Amino acid sequence: MKSKIPFFRDGDVGGLVYMIANNIVNYIIVIATLQGFEWPDYIIYGRVIPGMSIGLLAGGFYYAYMAHKLSNKTGRSDVTALPSGISTPAMFVILFGVISPLHYAIMDPETEWAAATAACFIGGFVEFLGGFIGPWVKKHIPRAALLGTIAGVGFIWMATQGVFDVFGDPVVGLPILAVAMLGLFAGYAFPKKISPFLVAIIGGMVYAFCLGRTSFDFSSVGFYFPNPVNTIQSIINGFAYVAPYLAVVIPVEIYNFVETMDNVESANAAGDEYNVREAQFADGICTMLSAIFGGVVPNTVWLGHAGLKKGEAGASYSWISGLVLGLAGVLGLFSVLSSIMPAAVAAITFLWCAGVMVAQAFKECKPKHYAAIAIAMVPSIADYLFTQVEAALATGSMMEGGWGIWSDVTADNLKGFDDAVNELLIVNGAMWNGVPAVKSGAIIIGILLGAMTVFMIDKKLKSAGIVALCGAVLSLFGFIHHAQLGFYITSPFMIGWLIVAVILFILASGEGKWFNAPDDFEYV
């Protein structure tokens, strides 16, 4: 059966903006951070950016292929390709949890880059391995836990960034946001069904340029295509340097593996039944390919499929955005693209997709599971807070003279902060108690809490106990609550989860005997 997806749909415009604009934001962050680590342009623009772009090119084409394959299978013409790109949370962890300490320990950009590509390759392999258990996890974890966790990541990482970018320059941001919202959330249209969203994008770039906020910059245009043979040798050499940081790399790639699983589940809830395992294999392969060509951050299936589907995006936005990003990286065009696009354009796509994700989490689940969704959303706040404070302290420590007491904060303790820094934040009134512990494995913690809540609501105490037992095992080996992998036999988190498991198993044995609850109980 021939694919019924139109070659190009009006909704693909929104998809293109979402993919290109948001990846550009990530590229700008990567470029600025690596420049702060004193990496030379020939490494940044000659290896890192092209390598990342080749990974995104491969991902864009493959996910478009998956969409057409699903269309063939179902006979539907409304299939939307999975959005993919750089994993923003993982990007921050790689930059400040791996590359930053490597920089201060080695102080040689060539060696740091080799170690970073090795870390990226290992991470891609971990993502690939995740594909073997993805379908099992998807089958056994409640939808409220999955969608609640992904809604939390979307709300905290995407919606907040969108609002902040809008008010970072309100003269530009607020008008663009208002016009876009008329189309995205209210359904208005100009004559000939021209979407206010499209007007906001194109008009916003012209508006920002006329105000002098943006300009064209062609200074970095050129041809950059790294030699994979040389990069493979560098990856091999980098393994020796990155070994001490595997405790950071492996958990963040497990995060990516779960993030992909969550986002594919979101796509399934929106009506496009993609294969979780295939998507996770694709993520891993594209990340490894990116590393082979010089990239240092992982790929993942993105949030926002529901928003793109609502906007009637098809498959072409995926391969076209992959082609644009691939060519932009190889030709050094990212500086030009980023120079003419105001932050507000990316901001409205963040807000749009995040809003749809949160709404979908509640719409697709039973009302009695709403509490589980809300609880599953919370751990992402810790992840966001920790990352922002971590970046601020890193900036302060790199400034000449530091920030007084913050001058003692170095790359060695950026991975988890030492007790003195944690205590200082708490003493000075910061909402910090427990943040580092919840940040470590936040997305997994969200799923655990959400799943346990669902099973309690559904009167399945034995299943809730198994979830708590999983939390104890994960904490024992440092996958959650700890900055590094290890064997934490005396961990209070492991002990806490274990006590909960024992309590739930005991109570489960008394169900129908001496421990009961009404079937029609409502907590609201």
C-alpha atoms as one frame of an Amber mdcrd trajectory, in Angstrom:
protein
   0.000   0.000   0.000   1.417   3.373  -0.981   1.921   5.960   1.756  -0.976
   8.396   1.923   0.905  11.232   3.643   0.918  14.335   1.399   4.376  15.408
   0.284   3.986  18.668   2.174   1.223  19.886   4.457   0.599  23.363   5.843
   1.313  21.995   9.315   4.817  21.045   8.250   5.712  24.731   8.446   5.146
  24.692  12.199   7.131  21.475  12.453  10.034  22.993  10.570  10.073  26.016
  12.864   9.885  23.800  15.934  12.758  21.556  14.833  15.037  24.189  13.354
  14.481  27.010  15.838  14.795  24.867  18.931  17.856  23.018  17.673  19.443
  26.363  16.856  18.923  27.423  20.467  20.747  24.280  21.594  23.525  24.848
  19.070  24.017  28.376  20.377  24.292  27.032  23.932  26.818  24.394  22.870
  28.890  26.903  20.898  28.933  29.500  23.684  29.796  26.928  26.354  32.632
  25.354  24.381  34.010  28.796  23.579  33.961  29.454  27.333  36.090  26.325
  27.748  38.525  27.898  25.247  37.945  25.350  22.520  39.203  26.759  19.206
  36.882  27.430  16.273  38.405  24.656  14.159  37.165  22.116  16.724  33.792
  23.768  17.380  32.844  24.640  13.785  35.030  22.055  12.062  34.096  18.976
  14.118  31.501  19.395  16.862  28.842  21.296  14.907  29.128  19.220  11.700
  29.090  16.000  13.745  25.952  17.041  15.617  24.344  18.078  12.340  25.060
  14.769  10.612  23.400  12.981  13.529  20.345  15.218  13.223  20.299  14.732
   9.438  20.187  10.957   9.878  17.491  11.226  12.548  15.317  13.561  10.494
  15.346  11.246   7.490  14.786   8.091   9.505  11.826   9.431  11.448  10.239
  10.614   8.200  10.714   7.065   6.895   9.041   5.675  10.043   6.068   7.980
   9.457   5.615   6.779   5.882   5.967   3.180   7.009   3.239   3.719   9.631
   1.052   5.337   6.977   1.530   2.284   4.748   0.581  -0.012   7.604  -2.528
   1.858   8.734  -3.690   3.434   5.478  -3.936   6.808   7.216  -2.867  10.134
   5.760  -2.728  12.046   9.047   0.429  10.432  10.453   2.914  12.869  12.011
   6.636  12.088  12.157   8.288  11.902  15.555  10.166  15.125  16.373  13.826
  14.583  17.199  16.903  16.582  18.009  19.415  17.399  20.696  18.349  16.362
  24.186  18.387  19.664  26.089  18.615  18.280  29.658  21.238  15.728  28.587
  23.114  18.484  26.771  23.493  20.485  29.982  24.642  17.400  31.886  27.210
  16.514  29.214  28.499  20.080  29.012  28.791  20.692  32.753  28.998  17.159
  34.150  31.483  15.693  31.665  33.167  18.291  29.447  33.585  20.920  32.178
  35.492  18.651  34.593  37.449  17.229  31.652  38.428  20.774  30.700  39.730
  21.686  34.137  41.473  18.320  34.548  43.140  18.181  31.127  43.373  21.780
  29.835  43.952  20.530  26.287  41.061  21.068  23.826  42.114  18.236  21.503
  42.142  15.679  24.313  38.956  17.097  25.838  37.188  16.794  22.496  38.398
  13.208  22.044  37.107  12.272  25.498  33.795  14.048  24.850  33.236  12.162
  21.570  34.033   8.911  23.386  31.444   9.805  26.022  28.916  10.580  23.283
  29.598   7.268  21.517  29.241   5.281  24.746  26.026   7.150  25.446  24.645
   6.231  22.034  25.444   2.591  22.681  23.591   2.758  26.011  20.600   4.319
  24.215  20.707   1.502  21.665  20.723  -1.158  24.374  17.683   0.511  25.915
  15.693  -0.557  22.874  15.676  -4.152  24.047  13.656  -3.406  27.167  11.683
  -0.394  25.933   8.566  -2.309  24.831   8.449  -4.247  28.118   8.727  -1.053
  30.126   6.043   0.630  28.031   3.679  -2.314  28.584   4.080  -2.476  32.357
   4.340   1.177  33.400   0.998   3.041  33.782   0.255   5.682  31.168  -0.320
   8.325  33.863   3.248   7.802  35.108   4.710   8.079  31.603   2.648  11.034
  30.418   2.892  12.783  33.799   6.672  12.576  33.722   6.895  13.865  30.177
   4.406  16.647  30.955   6.644  17.675  33.840   9.727  17.836  31.642   7.800
  19.783  29.004   6.298  22.225  31.479   9.543  22.852  33.381  12.075  22.852
  30.546  10.057  24.097  27.589   7.266  26.303  28.915   9.450  28.157  31.405
  12.150  28.761  28.819   9.513  30.038  26.416   8.048  32.508  28.916  11.485
  33.691  30.021  12.642  34.264  26.438   9.493  36.263  25.663  10.016  38.588
  28.618  13.742  38.773  27.987  12.837  41.243  25.240   9.130  42.066  25.714
   8.969  44.633  22.907   9.727  41.832  20.462   8.551  38.818  22.413   5.077
  39.793  23.585   3.654  40.813  20.169   5.038  37.664  18.545   3.607  35.506
  21.335   0.169  37.160  21.238  -0.228  36.765  17.471   0.964  33.145  17.555
  -1.391  32.211  20.404  -4.403  33.448  18.424  -3.743  30.679  15.923  -2.309
  27.972  18.163  -4.779  28.035  21.046  -7.806  29.952  19.751  -7.962  28.736
  16.136  -8.156  32.141  14.445  -7.012  32.524  10.842  -6.410  35.321   8.373
  -7.949  35.286   4.869  -7.090  32.189   2.797  -6.594  30.305   6.094  -3.221
  31.891   6.761  -2.297  30.940  10.301  -1.397  33.681  12.796   1.390  31.310
  13.855   3.030  31.554  10.440   2.535  35.331  10.469   4.162  35.498  13.908
   7.187  33.541  12.699   7.904  35.372   9.465   6.625  38.731  10.652   8.522
  38.316  13.916  11.850  37.893  12.130  11.174  40.958   9.960   9.975  42.930
  12.994  13.050  42.038  15.058  15.356  42.890  12.149  13.697  46.286  11.654
  14.143  47.056  15.351  17.821  46.225  15.111  17.549  43.200  17.383  18.897
  40.849  14.728  21.261  41.081  11.776  22.863  38.905   9.128  26.267  37.454
   9.999  28.175  35.469   7.367  31.581  35.465   9.059  31.575  31.735   9.867
  30.313  30.457   6.517  32.563  27.802   4.985  32.769  24.067   4.312  33.349
  21.799   7.286  33.230  18.034   6.876  35.204  16.106   9.512  37.130  12.957
   8.645  35.434  10.052  10.452  38.591   7.930  10.250  40.508  10.457  12.344
  37.549  10.888  14.693  37.279   7.129  15.330  40.937   7.085  16.386  40.269
  10.048  18.669  37.278   8.240  20.176  39.450   5.215  20.902  42.061   7.454
  22.542  39.358   9.289  24.472  38.026   6.153  26.173  40.896   6.250  28.656
  40.044   9.797  29.721  36.273   9.433  29.889  36.253   6.249  31.999  36.038
   8.139  35.335  32.974   9.998  34.042  30.932   6.949  33.036  28.975   7.389
  36.256  27.662  10.604  34.688  27.398   9.391  31.082  25.476   6.167  31.754
  22.742   7.709  33.936  22.170  10.591  31.524  21.831   8.142  28.642  19.398
   6.073  30.692  17.551   9.364  31.091  17.594   9.710  27.291  16.410   6.137
  26.870  13.460   6.761  29.200  12.835  10.165  27.605  12.543   8.559  24.179
  10.219   5.932  25.601   8.066   8.629  27.204   7.911  10.725  24.067   6.986
   7.785  21.858   4.277   6.928  24.396   3.064  10.501  23.999   2.932  10.027
  20.232   1.007   6.780  20.701  -1.482   8.575  22.939  -1.937  11.173  20.199
  -2.893   8.431  17.748   0.375   7.467  16.012   1.357   3.978  17.195   5.119
   3.998  16.704   7.421   1.162  17.745   9.262   2.158  20.919  12.155  -0.217
  20.299  12.763   1.036  16.764  12.803   4.657  17.933  15.294   3.854  20.695
  17.536   1.966  18.274  17.401   4.953  15.935  18.331   7.372  18.722  21.312
   5.265  19.726  22.579   4.805  16.177  22.188   8.502  15.330  24.040   9.476
  18.518  26.894   7.075  17.729  27.000   8.384  14.151  27.153  11.935  15.481
  30.107  10.993  17.699  31.952   9.330  14.817  31.789  12.637  12.935  32.799
  14.743  15.954  29.575  15.442  17.887  29.564  15.544  21.683  25.872  15.591
  22.725  23.184  12.921  22.277  20.113  12.794  20.043  16.670  11.894  21.289
  13.019  11.822  20.291  11.660  15.174  21.374   8.661  16.369  23.269   5.899
  17.943  21.257   4.506  15.270  18.951   0.984  15.991  20.181   1.364  19.693
  19.404   2.730  18.986  15.943  -0.081  16.536  15.239  -2.619  19.074  16.448
  -1.045  21.515  13.985  -1.421  18.893  11.207   2.284  18.355  10.581   3.123
  15.351   8.420   6.445  13.693   7.617   8.207  16.192   5.368   9.018  18.587
   8.199  11.261  15.866   9.650  13.482  15.153   6.647  13.506  18.778   5.477
  14.578  20.022   8.901  17.196  17.262   9.026  18.509  18.349   5.628  18.536
  22.029   6.620  20.310  21.321   9.904  22.772  18.962   8.233  23.699  21.453
   5.511  23.779  24.333   7.990  26.301  22.472  10.135  28.514  21.387   7.255
  28.422  24.848   5.629  28.811  26.845   8.871  25.422  28.516   8.491  24.264
  28.218  12.085  25.649  31.621  12.975  23.628  33.146  10.113  20.416  31.335
  11.020  20.686  32.189  14.677  21.538  35.812  13.951  18.252  36.527  12.117
  15.898  34.609  14.427  14.804  36.327  17.642  14.530  34.156  20.740  10.763
  34.741  20.823  10.250  32.587  17.711  11.712  29.573  19.473   9.853  30.598
  22.625   6.400  30.307  21.056   7.108  26.773  19.831   8.312  25.826  23.315
   5.106  27.163  24.866   2.872  25.638  22.239   4.196  22.089  22.483   4.601
  22.192  26.265   1.028  23.376  26.709  -0.312  20.604  24.508   1.771  17.988
  26.343   0.442  18.990  29.752  -3.134  19.104  28.472  -2.735  15.732  26.775
  -1.428  14.072  29.938  -4.708  14.851  31.695  -6.925  14.286  28.672  -5.606
  10.801  27.883  -5.749   9.448  31.446  -8.594   8.562  33.760  -9.647  11.406
  36.094  -8.867   9.247  39.111  -5.224   9.137  37.979  -4.800  12.928  37.838
  -2.996  12.919  41.203  -0.443  10.479  39.785   0.173  12.803  36.835   0.720
  15.779  39.149   3.111  13.853  41.387   5.065  12.486  38.409   5.605  16.049
  37.136   7.360  17.279  40.286  10.856  15.665  40.066  11.574  17.573  36.853
  11.546  20.759  38.929  14.569  19.482  40.857  16.342  18.664  37.600  15.681
  22.176  36.296  16.672  23.949  39.539  19.867  21.964  39.874  20.915  22.584
  36.280  20.301  26.330  36.514  22.195  26.710  39.797  24.964  24.472  38.501
  25.384  26.623  35.397  25.379  29.800  37.504  28.046  28.470  39.833  30.132
  27.298  36.889  29.933  30.781  35.377  30.894  32.350  38.685  33.827  30.027
  39.207  35.149  30.787  35.719  34.988  34.532  36.256  38.174  36.224  37.352
  38.285  35.975  41.123  35.034  33.971  41.268  32.069  35.140  43.286  33.604
  35.294  46.707  32.656  32.080  48.456  31.556  30.609  45.126  35.146  30.736
  43.915  35.607  27.430  45.735  33.038  25.778  43.477  35.051  23.966  40.833
  34.485  21.343  38.211  35.310  18.648  40.750  32.125  19.289  42.710  29.874
  20.463  39.881  28.775  16.855  39.409  26.960  16.807  42.678  27.947  19.839
  44.750  29.685  19.253  48.081  27.932  19.355  51.428  29.162  22.876  52.192
  27.552  24.329  49.056  24.299  22.469  49.659  24.187  23.682  53.266  24.952
  27.263  52.242  22.076  27.296  49.754  19.651  25.963  52.375  20.831  28.347
  55.095  20.342  31.304  52.765  16.714  30.412  52.145  16.949  28.514  48.848
  14.414  25.713  48.336  17.247  23.243  48.084  16.772  20.506  50.676  16.437
  17.268  48.713  16.945  18.897  45.306  20.287  17.175  44.478  18.832  13.803
  45.498  15.724  14.205  43.341  17.673  15.697  40.461  19.747  12.526  40.107
  17.514  10.307  38.019  14.608  12.767  38.112  12.723  11.288  35.182  12.986
   7.781  36.641  11.911   9.038  40.064   8.892  10.695  38.448   7.886   7.421
  36.805   8.336   5.512  40.073   6.221   7.965  42.069   3.568   8.182  39.366
   3.343   4.413  38.912   3.166   3.777  42.653   0.352   6.329  42.966  -1.614
   4.752  40.104  -1.337   1.278  41.623  -2.447   2.587  45.009  -5.471   4.308
  43.453  -6.314   1.115  41.537  -6.078  -0.930  44.772  -3.059  -2.899  43.503
  -0.831  -2.683  46.555   1.378  -5.595  45.539   2.224  -3.819  42.264   2.896
  -0.607  44.192   5.238  -2.574  46.446   7.123  -3.920  43.425   7.564  -0.324
  42.186   8.996   0.689  45.589  11.299  -2.332  45.507  12.544  -1.224  42.074
  13.228   2.193  43.601  15.329   0.549  46.320  17.365  -1.441  43.775  17.922
   1.581  41.532  19.006   3.645  44.527  21.290   0.844  45.754  23.327   1.040
  42.553  23.176   4.841  42.238  20.874   5.121  39.229  18.648   7.458  41.233
  19.348   9.828  44.138  23.143   9.649  43.755  25.503  11.739  41.616  27.557
   8.674  40.680  26.974   4.985  40.086  28.180   2.755  42.887  27.047   0.381
  45.597  25.196   2.324  48.300  24.232  -0.336  50.814  23.732   2.249  53.594
  21.943   4.791  51.402  19.007   6.346  53.276  17.159   6.533  49.939  17.573
   2.804  49.358  16.471   2.113  52.928  13.477   4.424  52.564  12.266   2.772
  49.343  12.816  -0.665  50.899  10.734   0.205  53.965   7.927   1.413  51.705
   8.083  -1.862  49.754   7.842  -3.931  52.946   4.907  -1.863  54.227   3.017
  -2.205  50.946   3.590  -5.956  50.755   2.307  -6.371  54.314  -0.757  -4.235
  53.615  -1.382  -6.116  50.352  -1.548  -9.364  52.321  -4.312  -7.836  54.442
  -6.496  -6.598  51.570  -9.992  -7.999  51.880  -9.279  -9.085  55.436  -8.252
  -6.314  57.799  -7.210  -3.561  55.330  -9.887  -2.276  52.973 -10.914   0.741
  50.898 -14.218   1.546  49.158 -14.184   1.030  45.384 -15.932   4.349  44.797
 -13.551   6.458  46.913 -12.752   9.882  45.421  -9.925  11.991  46.793 -11.222
  15.239  45.291
